[in-house]
C-alpha cells in the first residue's frame, strides 16, 4: 500500500463520485481525490484493481470501488451509531430499497436526460469536464471531446426517445415521493 492518505479516483460529475465523497466525509477519512477524464479514469481504476468501476478508493489500507463498498468497508470499523448502512431489520431493508431506487434507475435516468441535452453543448461542457482534471488531460479534452461524447452516447444509449422516457420516469419518481 502507498504511504499517505488513500486516493479516490473519480470522474467528478458522477453521482457515485459525489456519494463517495460524502461517505468519506461522514467517516472523517482524509483522502486525495484525483479526477480524470471519462474513459481514462476507468482504465486507471482497472490498473489499480478496481475492475474499471468508478470511483475507486485505494491506498492507505483501502481498496474499494463504488460508494456502497466504500461505506461497507468503513462501516465495519465504525461504532454502531456512526454506520451508514444498517446491518439488518426494517431500516436496513428501507436503506437497500432507497439505494436501489435512487442510485439505480433514477441515477441512470438523470444521467440519460442530462447528458442527452448537455453533451451537444460543447462550449458549455468542455470547461465543466476540464475544471477538475490534471492540466495535461484538460489540454487534450478539445481533441477527445467528440469520442468522449460518443462513449456516453453508446453507454447510455442516448437518443430523443430514451431522454423523453427518462424525463417521464424522473417526474414520476418525484411525484411518488
CORTA-V275172 format. One record per residue. RES is the residue in three letters. BURIAL is + if it has 24 or more other C-alpha atoms within 12 Angstrom, else -. D_CENTER is the distance of its C-alpha to the mean C-alpha in Angstrom with 1 decimal. Layout:
{{RES	BURIAL	D_CENTER} {RES	BURIAL	D_CENTER}}
//
This chain:
{{UNK	-	23.6} {UNK	-	23.3} {UNK	-	25.0} {UNK	-	23.4} {UNK	-	20.1} {UNK	+	17.2} {UNK	+	14.7} {UNK	+	11.0} {UNK	+	9.9} {UNK	+	7.0} {UNK	+	6.7} {UNK	+	7.4} {UNK	+	7.1} {UNK	+	3.6} {UNK	+	4.2} {UNK	+	2.5} {UNK	+	3.6} {UNK	+	6.3} {UNK	+	7.1} {UNK	+	7.5} {UNK	+	9.6} {UNK	-	11.5} {UNK	+	12.3} {UNK	+	13.6} {UNK	-	15.5} {UNK	-	17.0} {UNK	+	18.3} {UNK	-	19.5} {UNK	+	18.0} {UNK	-	18.6} {UNK	+	16.2} {UNK	-	15.9} {UNK	+	12.7} {UNK	+	12.9} {UNK	+	11.0} {UNK	+	12.1} {UNK	+	12.6} {UNK	+	10.8} {UNK	+	12.8} {UNK	+	14.2} {UNK	+	11.2} {UNK	+	11.2} {UNK	-	14.9} {UNK	+	14.6} {UNK	+	12.5} {UNK	-	15.2} {UNK	-	17.9} {UNK	+	16.8} {UNK	-	16.9} {UNK	+	13.3} {UNK	-	14.4} {UNK	+	12.0} {UNK	+	8.9} {UNK	+	5.9} {UNK	+	5.8} {UNK	+	9.6} {UNK	+	11.9} {UNK	+	15.4} {UNK	+	18.9} {UNK	-	21.0} {UNK	-	21.4} {UNK	+	17.8} {UNK	+	16.0} {UNK	+	13.2} {UNK	+	10.0} {UNK	+	7.3} {UNK	+	7.9} {UNK	+	11.0} {UNK	+	12.6} {UNK	+	12.2} {UNK	+	13.8} {UNK	+	16.4} {UNK	+	17.4} {UNK	+	17.9} {UNK	+	19.5} {UNK	-	22.0} {UNK	-	23.4} {UNK	-	23.3} {UNK	-	26.3} {UNK	-	26.2} {UNK	-	25.9} {UNK	-	22.7} {UNK	-	20.8} {UNK	+	17.8} {UNK	+	18.3} {UNK	-	22.0} {UNK	-	23.6} {UNK	-	25.8} {UNK	-	27.7} {UNK	-	27.1} {UNK	-	24.4} {UNK	-	22.4} {UNK	-	22.9} {UNK	-	21.8} {UNK	-	18.5} {UNK	-	17.8} {UNK	-	18.8} {UNK	-	16.7} {UNK	-	13.5} {UNK	-	14.6} {UNK	-	15.4} {UNK	+	12.8} {UNK	+	9.6} {UNK	-	11.5} {UNK	-	14.0} {UNK	+	13.4} {UNK	+	9.7} {UNK	+	11.1} {UNK	+	14.1} {UNK	+	12.6} {UNK	+	10.7} {UNK	+	14.1} {UNK	+	16.2} {UNK	+	14.7} {UNK	+	14.3} {UNK	+	17.8} {UNK	+	19.3} {UNK	-	17.6} {UNK	+	17.6} {UNK	-	21.4} {UNK	-	21.6} {UNK	-	21.5} {UNK	-	23.2} {UNK	-	20.7} {UNK	-	17.5} {UNK	+	18.8} {UNK	-	19.0} {UNK	-	15.5} {UNK	+	14.0} {UNK	+	16.8} {UNK	-	16.6} {UNK	-	14.2} {UNK	+	15.0} {UNK	-	18.2} {UNK	-	21.4} {UNK	-	22.1} {UNK	+	18.9} {UNK	-	19.5} {UNK	-	23.0} {UNK	-	22.2} {UNK	+	19.7} {UNK	-	22.7} {UNK	-	23.9} {UNK	-	20.7} {UNK	+	19.4} {UNK	-	21.3} {UNK	-	20.0} {UNK	+	16.4} {UNK	+	17.2} {UNK	-	19.0} {UNK	-	16.1} {UNK	+	13.9} {UNK	+	17.2} {UNK	-	17.8} {UNK	-	14.5} {UNK	+	14.3} {UNK	-	18.1} {UNK	+	18.5} {UNK	-	21.9} {UNK	-	23.9} {UNK	-	24.6} {UNK	+	21.1} {UNK	+	19.9} {UNK	-	22.9} {UNK	-	22.3} {UNK	+	18.7} {UNK	+	20.2} {UNK	-	22.9} {UNK	+	20.6} {UNK	+	18.6} {UNK	-	22.0} {UNK	-	23.3} {UNK	-	20.5} {UNK	-	21.2} {UNK	-	24.9} {UNK	-	24.6} {UNK	-	23.2}}
//
